[in-house]
C-alpha cells in the first residue's frame, strides 16, 4: 500500500508533478483554505502543479442542476486566483474540456471490478452520506476510475487530499499496476497521497466538517458582517456557562479555528490552558478569532472583487490552461494506448 506523505514535505531537486482540484459545486470556503489552498500555494514554486476545475465529477451527483455546476467554474477559478494561485506556475484547467480524461476513464473501467469500486471506503461513506441506497448514479460509483484517469493523465506523483480520500489514491495505484503489468513495462507512475498535517476544519455548528451543502461554512468571499456572525455562532463548550467555569478544548470550534489560523501557537496553547482551568470567557476568544479571520479574508475578498470585474480575463486564463493540459494529457493517452498494443490506424 502506498504510504501517505504528510505535509509539509521536502522538495527533491527534480520537480514532482502535483494534481489537485475541486468539484465545481459552489465557491470555496475556509475549510478548503486550511485543508488544501495554503498547501497549493506552498507547492507551486517548486512543483509542476495542475489544478482541475472538476465539473465532470460534479455532475456525478448534480446532473439535475447543471447551471450550478457551470456557474461554480468561475467561482472557483476566482477563488484560486484571489488566494494567490499564479496561473503561470499552476495550470488551471477545466476537466470536461480534456477529452483524454474521458478516454482513459473508459479504458480503466476495464481494469477494475464493480465489487472493488463498491468496497472503496471513501465511496461507501459518500454513498451513505448522500442516501443513494442502491440508486447510485453510475458516474458516482465509477468515480475512482475517473480519478485515476485524472491523476495518471498528468503523470502526477503527488496528490494533495484529505485523509478520508487516501483510499482513492490507493485504488488509482492499483489500476496503474494493472496497466503496467498488462503493458509489460512501467508506462505510468504511482502517486502518493499528500495529506495536510492539520485535520479537517469543522463547520461553525460543531456537528460536521465544514461544507457548502451543510450550510456551516465561511466562504472565502464572506463579508466582514458574515465573518463576525459566523464567529459569534460558533460552537464552543455548552457546559462553559460562566467565565469562571472550566471549559473543554476538544470539540470546541473556536479553538479548532485558532489552531488552524493563529500564527502564535504558544499563545493559543496558553489560552487553552487558561480555558481548561477556568477564568477565560468565550467572548474574548471569539474576538481574537474574528480579528484573525477579518485580516486573513479582507485581501482575498478585495482581489476576488477586482478579478470578477473582468470575467473575460479569467476565462482566457482557463482556456490557456486547457490548451497546456490537453497537450500533456493527450500525450499520456497516446502512450498508454500504444503500450497496451491497441490498434493505431
C-alpha positions in Angstrom: 0.0 0.0 0.0 1.2 3.5 -0.8 2.2 5.4 2.4 0.6 8.8 2.5 3.0 11.7 2.8 2.3 14.3 5.5 2.7 18.0 4.6 4.9 19.9 4.6 7.4 17.8 2.6 10.9 18.4 1.5 11.0 19.0 -2.3 13.6 16.9 -4.2 15.7 18.5 -6.9 13.5 17.1 -9.8 10.2 18.9 -10.0 7.4 16.5 -9.0 4.1 16.7 -10.7 1.1 17.6 -8.5 -2.6 17.1 -9.5 -5.3 18.6 -7.4 -8.6 20.4 -7.8 -12.1 20.9 -6.6 -15.6 19.9 -7.6 -17.4 22.8 -9.2 -20.4 22.9 -6.9 -20.0 26.3 -5.3 -17.5 28.9 -4.1 -14.6 27.7 -1.8 -14.5 28.3 1.9 -12.1 28.4 4.9 -12.1 24.6 5.1 -10.6 24.5 1.6 -8.1 27.2 2.5 -6.9 25.4 5.6 -7.0 21.9 4.1 -5.6 22.5 0.6 -5.2 26.0 -0.8 -2.4 27.0 1.6 -0.6 23.8 0.6 -1.1 24.5 -3.1 0.5 28.0 -2.6 3.5 26.4 -1.0 3.8 23.7 -3.7 3.5 25.9 -6.8 7.0 27.3 -6.7 8.9 24.0 -6.7 6.4 21.7 -8.4 4.6 21.4 -11.7 1.1 21.8 -10.4 -2.2 21.2 -12.2 -5.5 22.5 -10.7 -8.5 20.7 -12.1 -11.9 22.5 -12.1 -13.7 19.2 -11.7 -17.0 19.9 -13.5 -17.4 16.4 -14.9 -17.0 15.0 -11.4 -19.5 17.5 -10.0 -22.1 16.1 -12.5 -21.9 12.6 -10.9 -24.3 13.8 -8.2 -25.5 17.1 -9.7 -26.7 16.2 -13.2 -30.1 17.7 -12.3 -28.6 21.1 -11.6 -26.2 21.8 -14.5 -26.4 25.7 -14.1 -25.0 25.3 -10.5 -22.1 23.3 -11.8 -21.4 25.7 -14.7 -21.5 28.8 -12.6 -19.3 27.4 -10.0 -16.4 27.0 -12.5 -15.9 30.8 -12.5 -16.5 31.0 -8.7 -13.7 28.5 -8.0 -11.3 30.0 -10.6 -11.8 33.4 -8.9 -11.1 31.8 -5.5 -7.9 30.2 -6.8 -6.6 33.5 -8.2 -7.7 35.5 -5.2 -5.8 33.4 -2.7 -2.6 33.8 -4.7 -2.5 30.8 -7.2 -0.3 32.0 -10.0 -1.6 30.7 -13.4 2.0 31.0 -14.8 3.1 28.5 -12.1 0.0 26.4 -11.6 -2.1 25.3 -14.6 -5.8 25.9 -14.0 -7.8 23.7 -16.4 -11.4 22.5 -16.9 -12.0 18.8 -16.6 -14.8 18.5 -19.2 -12.6 20.1 -21.8 -9.9 17.4 -21.6 -11.1 14.5 -23.8 -8.1 12.3 -22.9 -9.5 12.1 -19.3 -12.8 10.6 -20.5 -10.9 8.2 -22.9 -8.6 7.0 -20.1 -11.6 6.7 -17.7 -13.4 4.3 -20.1 -10.2 2.3 -20.6 -9.5 2.0 -16.8 -13.1 0.7 -16.1 -11.9 -2.5 -17.8 -9.2 -2.9 -15.2 -11.4 -2.6 -12.1 -14.5 -4.6 -10.9 -17.8 -3.3 -9.6 -17.2 -5.1 -6.4 -13.8 -3.3 -5.9 -15.5 0.0 -6.6 -18.2 -0.7 -4.0 -15.6 -1.7 -1.4 -13.7 1.6 -1.6 -14.2 3.2 1.9 -14.4 6.7 0.5 -17.1 5.8 -2.0 -19.0 3.8 0.6 -19.0 6.7 3.0 -20.1 9.2 0.3 -22.9 6.9 -0.8 -24.1 6.6 2.7 -23.9 10.3 3.3 -25.9 11.1 0.2 -28.6 8.5 0.9 -28.3 6.9 -2.5 -29.1 3.4 -1.3 -29.0 1.3 -4.4 -29.9 4.2 -6.7 -26.3 5.2 -7.1 -25.5 7.2 -10.3 -23.2 5.1 -12.4 -20.8 8.0 -12.8 -20.6 8.4 -9.0 -19.8 4.7 -8.4 -17.2 4.8 -11.2 -15.5 7.9 -9.8 -12.4 6.1 -8.6 -11.6 5.1 -12.1 -12.2 8.6 -13.4 -9.9 10.0 -10.7 -7.3 7.5 -11.7 -7.5 8.9 -15.2 -7.2 12.5 -13.9 -4.1 11.6 -11.8 -2.3 9.5 -14.4 -3.1 11.7 -17.4 -0.9 14.3 -15.9 1.6 11.7 -14.7 1.1 13.1 -11.2 3.2 11.7 -8.4 1.7 13.8 -5.6 -2.0 14.3 -5.0 -3.0 16.6 -2.1 -6.1 15.0 -0.4 -7.7 14.7 3.0 -7.0 11.5 4.9 -10.5 10.2 4.0 -9.6 10.4 0.4 -6.4 8.3 0.6 -8.3 5.1 -0.4 -9.0 6.7 -3.8 -5.3 7.2 -4.4 -4.6 3.6 -3.5 -7.2 2.4 -5.9 -5.7 4.6 -8.6 -2.3 2.9 -7.9 -4.0 -0.5 -8.2 -5.1 0.5 -11.7 -1.7 1.8 -12.6 -0.1 -1.5 -11.5 -2.6 -3.5 -13.7 -1.9 -1.2 -16.7 1.8 -1.6 -16.3 1.6 -5.3 -15.8 -0.5 -5.7 -18.9 1.9 -3.5 -20.9 4.9 -5.4 -19.6 6.7 -2.2 -18.6 6.3 0.9 -16.4 4.0 3.1 -18.5 2.5 5.2 -15.7 3.9 6.3 -12.3 2.2 5.6 -9.0 1.1 8.6 -6.9 1.4 9.5 -3.2 -1.4 11.0 -1.2 -0.2 14.3 0.2 -2.2 14.7 3.4 -2.2 18.1 5.3 -0.8 18.0 8.8 -3.9 19.8 10.1 -7.1 17.8 10.2 -10.3 18.9 8.5 -11.7 22.1 9.7 -15.1 21.7 11.5 -18.2 23.6 10.5 -19.2 26.5 12.7 -22.0 24.3 14.1 -19.5 21.8 15.5 -21.5 18.9 14.2 -20.0 18.2 10.9 -17.0 19.1 8.8 -17.2 22.5 7.1 -19.2 22.0 3.9 -21.1 24.1 1.4 -24.0 21.8 1.3 -24.3 21.7 5.1 -24.6 25.5 5.3 -21.9 25.6 8.1 -19.1 27.2 6.1 -17.4 30.6 5.9 -16.8 31.3 2.2 -13.6 33.0 1.2 -15.7 35.8 -0.2 -17.5 36.4 3.1 -18.2 40.0 4.1 -17.0 41.4 7.4 -20.5 41.1 8.7 -20.8 37.4 7.6 -17.5 36.6 9.3 -18.5 38.2 12.5 -21.9 36.5 12.5 -20.3 33.1 11.9 -17.8 33.5 14.7 -20.5 34.6 17.1 -22.5 31.5 16.2 -19.5 29.1 16.7 -20.0 26.1 18.9 -17.7 26.2 22.0 -18.5 24.2 25.1 -22.2 24.1 26.2 -21.1 23.3 29.8 -19.0 26.5 29.9 -21.8 28.7 31.3 -19.8 31.2 33.3 -16.3 32.7 32.7 -15.1 31.1 35.9 -16.2 27.6 34.8 -13.5 25.2 33.4 -14.1 24.6 29.7 -13.4 21.9 27.2 -11.0 22.4 24.3 -11.7 19.2 22.5 -14.7 19.7 20.1 -14.5 23.5 20.6 -14.8 25.0 17.2 -13.2 28.3 18.2 -10.0 26.5 19.3 -10.0 24.4 16.1 -10.0 27.6 14.1 -7.3 29.2 16.3 -5.2 26.1 15.8 -5.7 26.5 12.0 -5.2 30.2 11.6 -3.5 31.8 14.6 0.3 32.2 13.9 1.1 32.4 17.6 0.9 28.8 18.6 2.4 29.5 22.0 -0.3 32.0 22.8 -3.0 29.5 21.7 -1.5 26.9 24.0 -1.7 29.4 26.9 -5.3 30.3 26.1 -6.2 26.6 26.0 -4.7 26.0 29.4 -6.4 29.1 30.8 -9.8 28.0 29.4 -9.5 24.5 30.8 -8.8 25.7 34.3 -11.5 28.4 34.1 -11.5 32.2 34.1 -11.5 32.7 30.3 -14.7 33.6 28.5 -15.8 32.6 25.1 -16.3 36.2 24.1 -12.6 37.0 24.4 -11.7 34.0 22.3 -14.2 34.9 19.6 -12.9 38.5 19.4 -9.4 37.2 18.8 -10.6 34.8 16.1 -12.8 37.4 14.5 -9.8 39.7 14.2 -7.7 37.0 12.7 -10.3 36.0 10.1 -11.1 39.5 9.1 -7.4 40.2 8.5 -7.0 36.9 6.5 -10.0 37.3 4.3 -10.0 41.1 3.6 -7.2 41.0 0.9 -8.6 37.8 -0.6 -12.1 39.4 -0.9 -10.6 42.5 -2.4 -8.6 40.6 -5.0 -11.6 38.5 -5.8 -13.9 41.5 -6.3 -11.3 43.1 -8.6 -10.9 39.9 -10.7 -14.6 39.4 -11.0 -14.9 42.8 -12.9 -13.0 41.2 -15.8 -14.5 37.7 -16.4 -13.1 37.6 -19.9 -9.6 37.6 -18.4 -10.4 34.8 -16.1 -11.9 32.8 -19.0 -8.8 33.4 -21.0 -6.6 32.0 -18.2 -8.8 28.9 -18.1 -8.6 28.5 -21.9 -4.8 28.8 -21.8 -4.7 26.2 -19.0 -6.9 23.8 -21.0 -4.5 24.1 -24.0 -1.5 23.2 -21.9 -3.3 20.4 -20.2 -4.6 19.0 -23.5 -1.1 18.6 -24.7 0.1 16.8 -21.6 -3.0 14.5 -21.2 -3.2 13.7 -24.9 0.4 12.5 -24.9 -0.3 10.3 -21.9 -3.4 8.8 -23.6 -1.4 8.0 -26.7 1.4 6.5 -24.7 -0.9 4.2 -22.7 -2.9 3.1 -25.8 0.3 2.4 -27.6 1.9 0.5 -24.7 -1.2 -1.7 -24.4 -1.0 -2.6 -28.1 -4.3 -1.0 -29.1 -4.9 -0.6 -32.8 -3.3 2.5 -34.2 -4.8 3.5 -37.7 
